[in-house]
Amino acid sequence: MTELGSFRAGSYQFIPGVFQYSAGVKPDDGFEIVRVRFRRPPALSEGFSAAADHLKSINRGVEAFCACELRSPAPFTEQGFLDFNKEYVGWLDTWGLTKDGINPVARTNVCPEVDPPKTVSMYAFCYTRPTSSKDGGGFVVAGSGEAPEGKASYRDFAIRPGDQSTEGMLEKCRFVLGEMERRMSALGAGWADATGAHVYTAYELRALMKREIAPRGAAANGLSWHFARPPVQGLDYEMDVRGVSAEVVI
């Protein structure tokens, strides 16, 4: 059983992960998660500023910021990804969201195959707010590709690197689905609780849907396919999943 961390200032709990993001979040009792998507994703610095303005407009502080979704121009090298993550975490440090190397904020970062942004941009973010609902406050599972996180590199530990055959992609998909389920279980949730499940890949999905995704219930409420790649070179398949109380577009 994964022991959750608590970010009391933001009224949520999180699955401890790597320094750049947590593996997932859920709100404390009496709170719920709301997702905000940008109609036109701004550059990262502008996105953080816009998120702060939105939170202020609804009387929530930046500490309520619990997850975000980024879009990058192209997959990073291993060193490039490390350098970017340090820059990204710097923004969270400025907001006082990290402490002693512990980062409670969940994240997805992927690279669109068509019309990618010119710079890393913020596609969406989530925050917590008080609620009187008794239905549960939801959850957000961070994006994960076909390699264990926290290792010395992604490429060296990736599932069937360079193999985009049907069987290769099925094995990658199977690994990622298992990670999604492990994280949801830690947050007390499952596929039936999801309001959004997403796949990020540039490769064919039909066999994966038929043999792995749909039979597990991962597409029970529909599945969004984003024609995009994971953020690190050499990875081919990523997923994330969420169950939120409301979604808005700004």
N, C-alpha and C positions, 0 to 999 in steps of 0.2 A: 504494500500500500504506500503510495507516494504521500509524504507529509507536505501539506500546503504551507506556504509562507503567508504572512498577513501584512497587508499595507493599509494600516488603519486610517491614515490620512485620506486615502482615496476610497475607503469603505469597500475594499475587495480583497480577495485571497488569490494566490497565484501558485503555479507549479514552478519551483525553482528550475532555471535553465542555464543557458550560457550568459556571458556578460552582456551581450547585445540585446537579449530579450528573454522573457519567461516563456515557458511552453504553453501557458494558458491561464485564464483568469475566470473567476466567478465572483459575483457581488456578495457582500455581507447580507445577513438577514435584514429585511426592511429596505433593501436597495435593489435596483434593476439596472440592466445594461441597455444603452441606446447606441445605435450605429449612425454615424453621419457620413455621407458620401459627398465628395465634391463633384459638382457638375463638370467643371474643368479643373482637373488636378493641378494645384499650384506647386512650384518648386518647394523643396523641403523647408527652407527657412520661412517662406511665406505661408506654408501649410501650418507650421507650428504657431505662427502669429494668428492665422485665421482660426485655428482651433481654440487658442486662448481667448480670442474675441467672442467666439460662439459660446464658450463655457461661461464667460463673464455675463453674457446677455441673458443667460438662464440661471444666474446666481449660483454657478458652480465654479470652484477654483480649478486650477490646472492639475491639482492632485487627483481629480476625478478621472483624468485621462488614463485609460487602462489598456488600450490596444490601438494599433494603427496598421494600415495597409499601404505599402509603398510600391511605386513603379520605377524601375531603373532602365537606363538606355540599352544596356547589354549585360550579359553575365560577366561578373568580375573574375579576375584571377584570384587565387587564394590570398595573396598579399593585398591586392586591391580591396577585397572584401573586408579584410581585417582593418585596413586603413579607413574605409568608409564607416565601419561599425564604430570605431573610436570617435569619428566625427558625429555620428548620429547620437551616440550615448552622451556626447557633450551637451546636446540640447536637453536631454532628460536630466542631466546633472544641473543645468541652469534652472530647471523647474523644481529641483529638489526631490526628484522621483527615485533616484538611486542612492544607495548608501553602502559603503564598504564592498563595492563590487557586485552588490545584489541589485538586480534589475527586475521589478515586478511587471513591467509593461510587455504584453504579448505583441507579436509583429509578424506580418507577412511581407515579403519583398520579392517581386517577380519582374520579369523582363518581357514586355509585349513583343511578339514577332513582327507585327505590322504597326506602323506609325508609333514607334516608341518615343518616349519623351526625350528632350534634349539633355535633361539633367534629372537626377533622382527627384521624384515628385510624391506628394502625399495624395493617395487615392481616396482614403477613408480613415476614420478614427472612431473609437468607441469610448464612452464614458459611463460612469455610474451616477444614478440619481435616486433620491428617496422614492419609495412606492408603498402603497397600502395594499397592493395585491398579495394574495396568498398563493399564487400560482408558481412561485419560484422566480428568481431574478435573471436566469439565463447563464450563459457562459460564452467564452471565445477561446478556441484552440488556435495557437499560432501555426503558421505554415511550416511544413516540414517536407524535405525531399528524401531521396532514396539513399541517405547516408546518415549514420548516427551522428549526433551533434556533440560537441565538446572534445572531439579528437584532434590530433595534430593537423589533419587536413581532411577535406571532404573526399577528394579524388581517391585517396589511398584506401578508404573504407566504404566507398560507394558500392551498391549492389549492381553487379554485372556492368561495370563501366564500359562505355562505348558500344553497348549492345542495345540496339533499338528494334530487334526482332520482336515478334509477338510474344514469344516465351520470355524474352528478356524484359520487356515492358510489363508483362504480367507479374514477374517476380518483383520488380520495382514497386508496382502498384500494391502488391500484397504486403510488402514491408511498410509502405506509407499508411495503408489502411490500418494495419496493426498499431502503428504509432498514434494515429488519430483516436483509435479506440482506447488505447492505454491512457491517453491524456483525458479523454472524456470521462472515463471511469474514475480517474483521480478527482475530477470536478463533480462527480455524482450525476453524470449525464450519459446519454447514448444517442444513437442516430435518430430515434423517434422524437428526441427533444430538439433536434436541429431546425432552425429556420432558414439556414443557408449552408450548403455544402458545395465546395469548389475544387475543381481540378485545374492545374496549370501545367500544360504540356504542349509541345509542337507536333506530337505524334498521334497516330490513329487511336481512337478510344473505343470503337465498337466491341472488340474482343474483351477489353478490360471491363466495360460495362456489363457485358453478358456473363462473364465468368467470375468476376470478383466483386465489382462495385455494387451492382444491383442485388445479387444474392445475399450480401451482408446487410441490406437495408440502408445502404449509404445514399441511395437515390430515391428513397421512399417519398420525400417531399420535393423531388426534382433535384437536378444537379447542374450547376453552372460550369461550363467549360470556357476557360479563358485561354486564348491561343497565345501562350506565353511560356517562357522558360524559367526554371529556378534561377536564383541570383548568382550561382557560382558555376564557372565553366566545368563541363563534364557531367553535370546532373541533367536529367531529362524529365522528371516527374515530381510534382508537388501537389499537396492538398492542404486545405484548412477547412474548418467547420465552425459554425456559431449558432447559438440560440439566443436571440435578443427580443426585447419587448417591443421595440419600435425602431424604424429606420426612416431617416429623413435625408433629403438632398439639398445642398446649399450651393 
